Amino acid sequence: MKRVVIRGGRVIDPAGNLDGLYNIYVMGGRVARILPAESDAGGVDAGSPDVELIDASGLLVTPGLVDIHTHLREPGFEYKETIKTGTGAAAAGGFTTILCMANTMPVNDNQSVTRYIIKKAQAEGAVKVRPVGAVSCGLKGERLAEIAELKEAGCVAVSDDGFPVANPNLMRRALEYTRGVGIPLITHAEDPVITGSGVMNEGSVSTMLGLRGIPAAGEASMVARDIMLAELAGGRLHIAHVSTMGAVECIRRAKEKGLSVTAEVTPHHLKFTDESLSGYNTDFKMNPPLRTQKDVDALKEALKDGTIDCIATDHAPHSVIEKDVEFVSAANGVIGLETAFSALYPLVEEGSLTLPELVGLMTLNPSRAMNLDSGTLAVGAPADITIIDLEKTWVVEPGEIKSRSKNTPFAGLEMKSRVVRTIVDGDTVYKG
């Protein structure tokens, strides 16, 4: 049986309150034990052919990163991304478990599509893929999908992400059904009437650029509605890609009331503001749009105080034919799997978060929000492990990105910290 020993790294595991120099021993694809680095090799024969020794001295070792918001595009949109290329990008970003959204073609609103995704991921995927089923049939917001059957087939949550569930009665029924089957509902909080044909955040920048704006109230009002419906129905609500100060306040009040509400924020909404659109670069066009500096500051504060539970990439690949067009016509969305940790590490350097807090926001917390068996290095847990060089600097070159699409807002930026190895069930799936 193959054994792996990861020696001498700074191990941070928020689930086990670990932060120090340790050796990690892996056997049979699971964590066998963790011992202080100054101890001996635990009887491991360094010359044995079935022992892989990994020197992690000077490196950060964490549970495998978990992304609960990824668009893999397959089936139906393989020209943007495939399960193979998307999971390869995830591995390069240090992610060992990802949740893929339902906006494929056909939509993942039935067991056959769910099973196809799981089977394809097992055959070609570099990391673990957990499907998210649709709330409504065809993502049309008219009729509930068979949520219990989706869970039975392997879906860990449901969401119409990309579209809001505009009908409040349908949303209520969906929350009741998800409560009954024991899975969370991930909401894309946006009032489509308020949003209208807007293409960026409404404010002074949109006025200057002559682009139709999307009011921040369009997000906050829908977050407030969904929270009230969750209180009524008793379901578990997870709010995707929070971007506004108003939404943060709604979530904070919900948590003060003890409601079962969790939330996520993306790296790009923490890094950029609407001023980044001054050059009409469509790689900064997304939904929800980039907001103001006041919103960014509110998001950082919400991460620190626990109002926002975790960070997710909302990895949304698009080809050049959808991005290399006029700004108004361009598709919404950016990729983010390969740059996520590096884009977030400045939050540690500036003091907005501690390193253990950042690790928790990308491992333990998303796992808890979705009831996953990931995000921990506990003895007996799957040996899903990420190793990061915090001192490594690199420049984001679109041509070197493993994702099939290259629509990154981080292109050309110099980053500090980089994933150097990703391990899934004890096997190295990425080595940089």
Sequence and secondary structure as in RCSB ss.txt:
>XXXX:A:sequence
MKRVVIRGGRVIDPAGNLDGLYNIYVMGGRVARILPAESDAGGVDAGSPDVELIDASGLLVTPGLVDIHTHLREP
GFEYKETIKTGTGAAAAGGFTTILCMANTMPVNDNQSVTRYIIKKAQAEGAVKVRPVGAVSCGLKGERLAEIAEL
KEAGCVAVSDDGFPVANPNLMRRALEYTRGVGIPLITHAEDPVITGSGVMNEGSVSTMLGLRGIPAAGEASMVAR
DIMLAELAGGRLHIAHVSTMGAVECIRRAKEKGLSVTAEVTPHHLKFTDESLSGYNTDFKMNPPLRTQKDVDALK
EALKDGTIDCIATDHAPHSVIEKDVEFVSAANGVIGLETAFSALYPLVEEGSLTLPELVGLMTLNPSRAMNLDSG
TLAVGAPADITIIDLEKTWVVEPGEIKSRSKNTPFAGLEMKSRVVRTIVDGDTVYKG
>XXXX:A:secstr
  EEEEEEEEEEEGGGTEEEEEEEEEETTEEEEEEETTS  TT  TT TTEEEEE TTSEEEE EEEEEE   TT
T TTT  HHHHHHHHHHTTEEEEEE S SSS S SHHHHHHHHHHHHHH SSEEEEEE SBGGG SSSB  HHHH
HHHT SEEE TTS    HHHHHHHHHHHHHHT  EEE    HHHHTT  EE SHHHHHHT  EE THHHHHHHHH
HHHHHHHH   EEE S   HHHHHHHHHHHHTT SEEEEE HHHHH  GGGGGG  GGG  SS    HHHHHHHH
HHHHHTSS EE   B    HHHHSS GGGS   B  TTTHHHHHHHHHHTTSS HHHHHHHHTHHHHHHHT S S
   TTSB  EEEEEEEEEEE  GGG SSS    TTTT EEEEEEEEEEETTEEEEE 
